[in-house]
Amino acid sequence: MSKIRIGIGEAERQAEAGTGQTLLEVLREAGAPIAAPCGGLGRCGKCRVRLTDAAGSREVLACQTLVTGDAWVETDAPGGGAILTESADTAAVDPGAEGLGAAVDLGTTTVVVELVDLKTGKRRGTESAWNAQAAYGADVITRAQYCMEKADGLETLHKVIRGQVDTLLRRLDCEKKDLKEIFVAGNTVMQHLFAGLDPRSIAVAPFTPLTLFDGDEPQEPGLAYAPCVAGYVGGDITAGLLASGLYEREERSLFLDIGTNGEMALGGRDGFLCCAVASGPAFEGAGIACGMTGVEGAVSHARFDGARLSLDVIGGGKPRGICGSGLIDLTAALCQKGIISAGGLLLGPDEAPEEFADTLGEDENGNGIFYLTEDRSVYLTARDVRQLQLAKAAVAAGIQVLLQKAGLTVQDVGRLYLAGGFGSYMDVSSAAAIGMLPAALVQKTVLLGNASLTGARMALLDHTAREKLRAIQGACRYLELSGDADFSREFPDNMYFYEEDEDEWN
């Protein structure tokens, strides 16, 4: 066995590695923070670490590097960042309830645990972290594939997420045994993994989950889940609809939770039409050359003051990369300045407006590169623009198909409700400027914060809220977009960057 010392910022861990193991496998087993959006296939380049061994010191991709002997490995410490823990206050509690409970927002990218007094409904504390399963893939598909490819894949991912929630509880000075109940709200795959249920059937047509968590799943004392609508519209959406109160309102509104999947619901008191689009990991910073999650050093917003680019950086220090909200802002700004064409072409220095020539370059294939920093360490590539085109086109096409199937126009929509971290930090005007969201709804936008967490707390404290969740589940009609002719037509039409005419959404 080889001895591996792992440096995580100023902290250090010890691990042992067997012959043939990759550094990524060692780091996973040691619980060290490491991102592997592509699931360890060597495609994303995000698992880069500094390795020092008998061959010297160098940067390597952890997933592509075999352990050959004792070594010292350095990874970035997890930074502070934009994990959304803000949730709305709730009042109703079960009469006679006593003790402590926990509400869990089980996101693909982040996990939030809130400790609550069941008698008073008061929060005792909140802890959050980036989902430790990120070492196994950025999205639910790569994690489901890990379960397919590894004999112990399901057991590994189940233990990782259960262990992470237990760790967050301990940070709140609470052990699981001290809790009367835990209520979990997450997407359908994440709830499967937390429950120890195989999610593989969700990753392949016809995308059928083992359970929709409506009572037919194996029961575990002291643990309850938000009911799901379908394989890709999960308990985080039913919890969000509960928290928003949309199910009680006569007006028809659009509810969006945008991440690696764009989940959406259109409707109100008379029911909802729901769908999900595979927007990919671009909004979470994965698949982008200098992409990163919303942690310290990430460019979160960008705008031009004349020819000068102004950046907002999380933590206020030197930019290290670009997160999803910064990517949308930057693209909207570059489109406005004529540096990115309506078709998505990132121009080179000889084609773009002359005043921006110093900030532009070309790659080996002649494609444009836009540099955000003077030292050219943070940049946007033509491929990045393409990734955003695919993501925003999926969201826009999903909205348009929902409107068409419901027989509505954008003028019929009373409000646009944005749930989740990305929606809360995204500039809605920038999203409309690139044709991702209807411009007519910008002034009608309501930010819900962490609606999944709010809904989970409501259901934890008040059992009548669970009846409402089941009613919401029953009022949701799911539209499967894979193979849908309308979606197939709308998707390529929405690849263009433009601030759309209202007719495009009607």
C-alpha positions in Angstrom: 0.0 0.0 0.0 1.2 3.5 -0.8 0.8 6.3 1.8 -0.8 9.5 0.4 -0.7 12.8 2.2 -3.5 15.1 1.1 -3.2 18.8 1.6 -6.5 20.7 1.7 -5.7 24.3 2.1 -3.9 24.4 5.5 -5.4 21.1 6.6 -4.0 17.6 5.9 -5.4 14.1 5.7 -3.8 10.7 5.4 -4.9 8.0 3.1 -3.6 4.6 1.7 -3.8 3.6 -1.9 -3.6 0.2 -3.6 -1.9 -0.6 -6.8 -3.9 0.6 -9.8 -6.0 3.1 -8.0 -6.3 6.6 -9.5 -5.7 9.7 -7.4 -9.4 10.6 -7.9 -10.5 7.3 -6.3 -8.1 7.9 -3.4 -9.4 11.4 -2.9 -13.0 10.2 -3.0 -12.4 7.5 -0.4 -10.6 10.1 1.8 -13.6 12.5 1.5 -11.3 15.2 0.2 -13.0 18.0 -1.8 -12.6 17.4 -5.4 -14.8 18.2 -8.4 -15.2 15.7 -11.2 -18.1 16.9 -13.4 -17.5 14.4 -16.1 -17.5 11.5 -13.6 -13.8 10.8 -14.0 -13.7 10.4 -17.8 -10.8 12.9 -18.3 -13.0 15.3 -20.3 -13.7 18.3 -18.1 -10.2 19.0 -16.6 -11.8 20.1 -13.3 -10.1 17.5 -11.0 -6.6 19.1 -11.5 -4.4 18.7 -8.4 -0.7 19.2 -7.6 1.1 15.9 -7.2 4.6 15.5 -5.6 6.1 12.0 -5.7 9.4 10.3 -6.8 9.0 11.8 -10.3 8.9 15.4 -9.0 6.1 18.0 -8.5 3.5 18.7 -11.2 -0.1 19.4 -11.9 -2.1 16.4 -13.0 -5.7 15.3 -13.6 -6.6 13.1 -10.6 -8.9 10.9 -12.7 -6.1 10.1 -15.2 -3.2 9.6 -12.8 -2.4 6.2 -11.2 -0.8 6.0 -7.8 2.7 4.6 -8.2 4.0 5.1 -4.6 4.0 7.4 -1.6 2.9 10.9 -2.6 1.8 14.4 -1.5 -1.4 15.7 -3.2 -2.7 19.3 -2.8 -6.3 20.3 -3.6 -8.1 23.5 -3.1 -9.9 24.0 0.2 -13.6 24.4 -0.3 -14.2 28.2 -0.4 -17.1 30.2 0.8 -19.7 31.0 -1.7 -23.2 31.4 -2.9 -24.9 28.4 -1.4 -28.5 29.6 -1.0 -29.7 28.9 2.6 -32.3 31.7 2.7 -35.8 30.4 3.1 -39.1 32.0 4.0 -40.5 31.9 7.5 -43.3 29.4 8.2 -45.8 29.5 11.1 -47.9 26.3 11.3 -46.8 23.5 13.6 -48.5 20.3 14.7 -50.3 20.6 18.0 -48.4 18.8 20.8 -45.2 18.3 18.8 -42.0 18.1 20.8 -38.3 17.8 20.2 -36.1 18.6 17.2 -36.4 17.9 13.5 -34.4 18.6 10.4 -35.4 19.9 7.0 -33.1 19.0 4.2 -32.8 20.6 0.8 -31.0 17.8 -1.1 -29.6 19.5 -4.3 -27.5 18.0 -7.0 -24.9 20.8 -6.4 -25.5 21.8 -2.8 -27.0 20.4 0.4 -28.7 22.5 3.1 -29.7 21.2 6.6 -31.9 23.3 8.9 -32.4 22.3 12.5 -35.9 23.2 13.8 -37.7 23.1 17.1 -40.9 21.1 16.4 -42.9 22.7 19.2 -42.2 26.4 18.3 -41.2 26.1 14.6 -38.1 28.2 15.3 -34.9 27.5 13.5 -32.1 26.3 15.7 -29.5 26.7 13.0 -28.6 26.1 9.3 -25.6 24.4 7.8 -24.7 23.9 4.1 -22.1 22.4 1.9 -21.3 21.6 -1.7 -22.7 18.2 -2.5 -19.9 15.6 -1.8 -21.2 13.5 -4.7 -19.7 16.1 -7.0 -16.6 13.9 -7.0 -18.6 11.3 -8.9 -20.2 13.6 -11.5 -21.7 17.1 -11.8 -25.3 15.9 -12.7 -27.7 13.2 -11.8 -27.1 11.3 -15.1 -23.3 10.8 -14.4 -24.2 9.7 -10.9 -26.8 7.2 -12.2 -24.2 6.0 -14.7 -21.7 5.5 -11.8 -24.3 3.2 -10.2 -24.5 1.3 -13.5 -20.8 1.0 -14.0 -19.6 0.2 -10.5 -20.8 -2.9 -8.5 -20.8 -0.8 -5.3 -21.8 2.4 -7.0 -25.2 2.8 -5.4 -23.9 1.9 -1.9 -21.0 4.4 -2.3 -23.2 7.3 -3.3 -25.8 6.4 -0.7 -23.1 6.4 2.1 -21.5 9.7 0.8 -24.8 11.7 0.9 -26.0 10.2 4.2 -22.6 10.8 5.7 -22.6 14.4 4.5 -26.0 15.1 6.1 -24.8 13.5 9.3 -21.8 15.8 9.2 -23.9 18.9 8.7 -26.1 17.9 11.7 -23.0 17.5 13.9 -21.9 21.0 12.9 -25.3 22.0 14.4 -24.4 20.1 17.6 -26.9 17.5 16.9 -26.7 13.8 16.2 -29.3 11.9 14.0 -30.4 9.9 17.0 -31.4 13.2 18.8 -33.9 14.0 16.0 -37.5 13.0 16.0 -37.8 13.3 12.2 -36.0 14.4 9.1 -37.9 15.6 6.0 -36.0 15.6 2.7 -36.8 17.5 -0.5 -34.7 16.9 -3.6 -34.9 15.9 -7.2 -36.0 12.3 -7.9 -32.5 10.9 -8.5 -31.1 12.5 -5.3 -34.0 11.2 -3.2 -33.4 7.7 -4.6 -29.7 7.9 -3.7 -30.5 9.2 -0.2 -33.0 6.3 0.3 -30.6 3.8 -1.1 -32.8 3.1 -4.1 -31.3 2.4 -7.6 -31.7 5.4 -9.9 -30.6 3.7 -13.1 -34.1 3.4 -14.6 -34.4 7.2 -14.5 -31.4 7.6 -16.7 -32.8 5.5 -19.6 -36.0 5.6 -21.5 -38.8 5.7 -20.5 -37.2 7.4 -17.4 -39.3 5.6 -14.9 -38.3 5.9 -11.2 -38.7 3.0 -8.7 -40.9 5.2 -6.6 -42.5 8.7 -6.6 -42.2 8.8 -2.8 -45.9 8.8 -2.4 -45.9 6.0 0.2 -44.9 3.0 -1.8 -41.2 3.3 -1.1 -39.5 1.4 1.7 -40.4 3.2 5.0 -37.6 4.2 7.3 -38.7 5.4 10.8 -38.1 9.1 11.3 -37.5 9.9 7.7 -40.0 11.4 5.2 -39.6 12.6 1.6 -41.4 15.2 -0.6 -43.5 13.4 -3.3 -42.2 13.5 -6.9 -44.1 14.1 -10.1 -41.8 12.1 -12.5 -38.2 11.0 -13.0 -37.1 14.6 -13.7 -39.6 16.6 -11.7 -38.9 15.8 -8.1 -39.7 16.6 -4.5 -37.9 19.9 -4.7 -40.5 21.1 -7.2 -43.5 19.9 -5.2 -41.9 21.5 -2.1 -41.3 24.7 -4.0 -44.8 24.9 -5.3 -46.0 24.4 -1.7 -43.7 27.2 -0.4 -44.8 29.6 -3.2 -48.5 29.2 -2.6 -49.1 29.0 -6.3 -51.4 26.0 -5.9 -53.9 28.3 -4.1 -53.9 31.1 -6.6 -56.3 31.6 -9.4 -53.8 33.3 -11.7 -51.6 31.1 -13.8 -47.9 31.6 -13.2 -44.6 30.1 -14.3 -42.4 28.4 -11.7 -38.7 27.8 -12.7 -35.9 26.0 -10.9 -32.9 26.1 -13.2 -29.7 24.1 -12.7 -28.2 21.1 -14.4 -31.9 20.3 -15.1 -34.4 23.1 -15.8 -37.6 22.0 -14.0 -40.7 24.1 -14.6 -44.4 24.2 -13.8 -47.1 26.4 -15.4 -50.4 26.8 -13.7 -52.2 27.6 -10.5 -55.2 26.5 -8.5 -56.6 24.5 -11.4 -53.4 22.4 -11.7 -50.0 22.5 -13.3 -48.4 21.4 -16.5 -44.8 20.4 -15.7 -41.7 19.5 -17.7 -37.9 19.2 -17.4 -35.2 20.1 -19.8 -31.6 18.9 -19.8 -29.9 22.3 -19.6 -26.6 20.7 -18.7 -24.0 21.8 -16.1 -23.0 25.1 -17.8 -25.2 27.1 -15.3 -23.2 25.4 -12.5 -19.9 26.3 -14.1 -19.1 22.8 -15.4 -18.2 22.3 -19.0 -16.9 25.8 -19.2 -13.1 26.4 -19.7 -12.8 28.7 -16.7 -16.1 27.7 -15.1 -16.6 27.1 -11.4 -19.4 27.0 -8.9 -20.4 30.2 -7.0 -17.5 30.1 -4.6 -14.8 32.6 -3.7 -13.0 34.0 -6.8 -15.9 33.3 -9.2 -17.1 36.2 -11.4 -20.8 36.4 -10.5 -21.7 39.4 -12.6 -20.2 41.3 -15.5 -21.1 44.5 -17.4 -19.5 47.1 -19.7 -18.9 50.7 -18.8 -18.0 52.0 -22.2 -15.2 49.7 -23.4 -14.2 48.8 -19.8 -15.5 45.5 -18.4 -16.5 45.6 -14.7 -16.7 42.4 -12.7 -18.3 41.4 -9.5 -16.2 38.7 -7.8 -17.4 36.5 -5.0 -15.3 37.3 -1.9 -14.0 40.5 -3.6 -10.5 39.1 -4.5 -8.8 38.3 -7.8 -11.0 36.4 -10.4 -10.3 32.7 -10.6 -13.1 31.7 -12.9 -16.7 32.3 -14.0 -19.9 30.9 -12.4 -23.3 30.6 -14.1 -24.7 34.0 -13.3 -21.5 35.6 -14.5 -21.5 33.6 -17.7 -25.0 34.9 -18.6 -24.1 38.5 -17.8 -20.9 38.3 -19.8 -22.6 36.8 -22.8 -25.4 39.4 -22.8 -22.8 42.2 -22.5 -20.6 40.7 -25.3 -23.7 40.3 -27.6 -24.6 44.0 -26.9 -21.1 45.1 -27.9 -21.1 43.0 -31.1 -18.4 40.7 -29.9 -20.7 37.7 -30.0 -23.0 37.5 -33.0 -26.7 36.6 -32.8 -25.7 33.2 -34.1 -23.2 32.7 -31.2 -20.0 33.4 -33.0 -17.3 34.8 -30.7 -15.4 37.1 -32.9 -11.6 37.3 -33.0 -9.5 40.6 -32.7 -9.6 41.3 -36.4 -13.4 41.1 -36.7 -14.7 42.6 -33.4 -15.1 46.3 -32.7 -11.6 47.9 -32.6 -11.8 49.1 -29.0 -12.0 45.5 -27.8 -9.1 44.1 -29.8 -6.8 44.0 -26.7 -9.2 41.8 -24.8 -9.6 39.2 -27.7 -7.4 36.4 -29.0 -7.7 33.3 -31.1 -7.2 29.6 -30.3 -5.2 27.2 -32.5 -8.3 26.7 -34.7 -8.9 30.4 -35.2 -11.8 30.6 -32.8 -12.2 33.7 -30.7 -11.3 34.0 -27.0 -12.3 36.8 -24.8 -10.1 37.6 -21.8 -11.7 38.9 -18.6 -8.4 39.7 -16.8 -5.2 41.5 -17.8 -3.1 38.4 -17.1 -5.4 36.4 -19.4 -5.9 33.8 -16.7 -9.7 33.9 -16.9 -11.3 33.8 -20.3 -14.3 32.8 -22.4 -14.0 30.5 -25.4 -16.1 29.8 -28.4 -16.9 26.4 -27.0 -18.1 28.0 -23.8 -20.5 30.2 -25.8 -21.8 27.0 -27.5 -22.4 25.3 -24.2 -24.5 28.3 -23.0 -26.4 28.3 -26.3 -27.4 24.7 -25.7 -28.4 25.4 -22.1 -30.4 28.6 -22.7 -32.1 27.1 -25.8 -33.3 24.1 -23.7 -34.9 26.4 -21.1 -36.5 28.8 -23.6 -37.9 25.9 -25.7 -39.3 24.3 -22.6 -41.1 27.4 -21.6 -42.5 27.9 -25.1 -43.7 24.3 -25.3 -45.4 24.6 -21.9 -47.2 27.8 -23.1 -48.3 26.1 -26.4 -49.6 22.9 -24.7 -51.5 25.0 -22.1 -53.0 27.2 -24.8 -51.5 30.3 -23.2 -49.4 33.3 -24.3 -46.8 35.0 -22.3 -49.3 37.8 -21.6 -51.5 35.3 -19.8 -48.8 34.5 -17.3 -49.3 36.4 -14.0 -45.9 36.0 -12.4 -42.5 34.3 -13.0 -41.3 32.6 -9.9 -37.6 31.7 -9.7 -36.5 29.1 -7.1 -33.1 27.9 -6.2 -29.6 29.3 -6.0 -28.9 29.9 -9.6 -32.3 31.7 -10.2 -31.7 33.9 -7.1 -28.3 35.1 -8.3 -29.0 35.4 -12.0 -29.7 38.8 -13.5 -33.1 38.2 -15.1 -32.6 41.1 -17.5 -29.4 39.4 -18.9 -31.3 36.1 -19.2 -34.0 37.9 -21.3 -31.3 39.7 -23.3 -30.0 36.4 -24.7 -33.5 35.0 -25.3 -33.5 32.6 -22.4 -36.5 34.1 -20.6 -39.4 36.1 -21.9 -38.6 39.9 -21.6 -42.3 40.4 -20.8 -41.9 38.6 -17.5 -38.8 40.4 -16.2 -40.8 43.0 -14.3 -43.1 40.2 -13.1 -40.3 38.1 -11.5 -40.6 36.9 -7.9 -37.4 35.4 -6.2 -38.4 32.6 -3.9 -35.0 31.9 -2.4 -34.6 28.3 -1.3 -38.2 27.2 -1.9 -37.3 23.6 -1.6 -36.0 24.1 2.0 -39.0 26.3 2.9 -41.4 23.5 1.6 -39.4 20.8 3.5 -39.7 22.8 6.7 -43.4 23.4 6.2 -43.9 19.6 5.8 -41.7 18.8 8.7 -43.6 21.0 11.1 -47.2 20.6 9.9 -48.6 17.3 8.7 -51.4 19.0 6.9 -48.7 20.5 4.7 -47.9 16.9 3.7 -51.5 16.4 2.5 -51.1 19.6 0.4 -47.9 18.2 -1.1 -49.7 15.0 -2.1 -52.5 17.2 -3.6 -49.9 19.2 -5.5 -48.4 16.0 -6.8 -51.8 14.8 -8.0 -52.5 18.2 -9.7 -49.3 18.1 -11.7 -49.4 16.7 -15.3 -46.0 15.8 -16.6 -45.0 16.4 -20.2 -42.1 14.3 -21.4 -40.1 16.5 -23.9 -37.7 13.8 -25.3 -39.2 13.0 -28.6 -41.7 15.7 -28.5 -42.1 17.2 -31.9 -42.8 20.8 -30.7 -39.7 20.8 -28.5 -37.6 19.4 -31.3 -38.7 22.3 -33.4 -38.4 25.0 -30.8 -35.0 24.0 -29.5 -32.8 24.8 -32.6 -34.8 28.0 -33.1 -33.8 29.2 -29.6 -30.1 28.7 -30.2 -29.8 32.3 -31.3 -28.9 35.1 -28.9 -31.4 38.0 -29.1 -33.8 39.9 -27.0 -36.8 38.3 -28.5 -40.0 39.8 -29.9 -43.0 38.9 -27.7 -44.5 37.0 -30.6 -41.7 34.4 -30.2 -43.3 33.3 -26.9 -46.9 33.3 -28.1 
